[in-house]
């Protein structure tokens, strides 16, 4: 499952969706060696990516650029222009540069939840608030944090994130979010979804409300991808996306159903021993249903094997952040006459409200 959506001043997280801190300023404000080390790897990792990025026109003019990459870069710029002209997303230098990372992910996220609960552990940072994940540019660092959390008895998941957004807060072309080798080869519509999603994070952001932020960006990516397919995509790209999206919907339905069953179990009056036994039954049931999907309707497609291999409370808990409020945002888009600028203005007004009032206004 391609994990996306993340954001951050200098680090990534969640697509993925992680906001991590005031960059170098935060280091001076934060005490404790572990926090300083964390901010340092965040700043250093982000700067290495920026240093590796070159403007897309330079890649296109370079005779050594492989033809396959050249075509993907050309497509990326068509999608980027579409994001501005048709979706009213920010017209800036984001995704106008490209970097080869020579690794499978831009960052690795660590998420954790209680053994008998789905609420994610949160970490809080200056300015951006609290988030339910930690992002690392080195997989070994992510694994080390995961080990510490497991020692505390938590369910933990580590997953790679191909892209992240800096929320458009760092000035200048050099600091703009670049295209990366970790996602440039996604199928056409999926590449568009990712770009639309990450740019949406630059439009509106609510401190300490991951679900609001990620659900909004997911709604924008869905709106944008539908419009792209209707107006620009080839028949082959649409067919490819429909097959991909069918499997994704099946996956989400299974994961959401299991999450709901676990939530009911954890909130019940059963003893912890009975909850553990019930959890094991439900997790096995989910695995069995997945294999039936994979070996049946999906015709052997194994792209979700890795997710199910590590599935636990943490990986199930994090899924809710991306989709829980999407129907409400899509409804708001319709209410605003399908006008992107009016829709974004309404979302910004919501983001400025206290969290409880924000959710009540957005509606069930």
Secondary structure, DSSP 4 states (H G I P E B T S, - for coil): ------B-SS------------HHHHHHH--SHHHHHHHHHHHHHHHHHHHH-EEHHHHHH-TTS-HHHHHHHHHHHHHHHHHHHTT----SSTTSEEE---SS-SEEEEEEE-TT--PBP-EEETTTEEES-EEESSHHHHHHHHHHHHHTT-EEEEEEES--B-TT-S-SGGGSPPEETTTTTS-HHHHHHHHHHHHHTTT---TT-HHHHHHHHHHHHHHHHHHHHHHT--HHHHHHHHHHHHHHHHHHHHHHHHHHHHHHHHTSS--HHHHHHHHHHHHHHHHHHHHHHHHTTTTT--TTHHHHHT-SHHHHHHHHHHHTTHHHHHHHHHHTTT-HHHHHHHHHHHHTS-HHHHHHHH--
